[in-house]
């Protein structure tokens, strides 16, 4: 029971962190870029942009793994 509560809180924190990381990445674009607008110029990621991209990928993988673990552990026996 305590583990399910901990996993739920951890998943919620990861979800908020993932949302923030995705929104911060679109800081140089207009509002349309946040919701899937096309970008006309390709730029390589360097410095902070590359680090933020790596953090976002890590957060997405961690969220997915935690969601799977949460489902497996909360399944009725």
C-alpha positions in Angstrom: 0.0 0.0 0.0 2.7 2.5 0.9 4.7 1.5 -2.2 1.7 2.3 -4.4 1.3 5.8 -2.8 5.1 6.4 -3.3 4.9 5.3 -6.9 1.9 7.5 -7.6 3.6 10.6 -6.1 6.8 9.9 -8.0 4.9 9.5 -11.2 3.1 12.8 -10.6 6.4 14.6 -9.9 7.9 13.1 -13.1 4.9 14.1 -15.1 5.1 17.7 -14.0 8.9 17.8 -14.6 8.4 16.3 -18.1 5.8 18.9 -19.0 8.1 21.7 -17.8 11.1 20.3 -19.7 9.1 20.1 -22.9 7.7 23.7 -22.5 11.1 25.2 -21.7 12.6 23.7 -24.9 10.2 25.8 -27.0 11.4 29.1 -25.5 12.8 30.4 -28.8 9.6 29.7 -30.8 6.3 31.3 -31.0 3.2 30.0 -29.3 2.4 27.8 -32.4 5.7 26.0 -31.9 4.6 24.8 -28.4 1.6 23.0 -29.9 3.3 21.4 -32.8 3.9 24.1 -35.3 6.5 23.4 -38.0 10.0 24.8 -37.6 11.5 26.0 -40.9 15.2 26.1 -39.8 17.1 23.1 -38.6 19.5 23.8 -35.8 21.9 21.5 -34.1 21.7 21.3 -30.3 24.6 22.7 -28.3 25.2 23.5 -24.7 22.1 24.1 -22.6 19.8 23.0 -25.4 21.5 19.6 -25.7 21.5 19.1 -21.9 17.8 20.0 -21.7 17.0 17.6 -24.6 18.9 14.8 -22.8 17.1 15.6 -19.5 13.8 15.5 -21.3 14.6 12.1 -22.9 15.6 10.7 -19.4 12.4 12.0 -17.8 10.3 10.5 -20.5 12.0 7.1 -20.2 11.8 7.3 -16.4 8.1 8.2 -16.5 7.3 5.3 -18.9 9.2 2.8 -16.7 7.6 4.0 -13.6 4.1 3.8 -15.2 4.8 0.2 -16.2 6.0 -0.7 -12.7 3.0 1.0 -11.2 0.6 -1.0 -13.3 2.4 -4.3 -12.7 2.5 -3.8 -8.9 -1.1 -2.6 -8.6 -2.6 -5.5 -10.6 -4.9 -7.7 -8.5 -3.2 -11.0 -7.5 
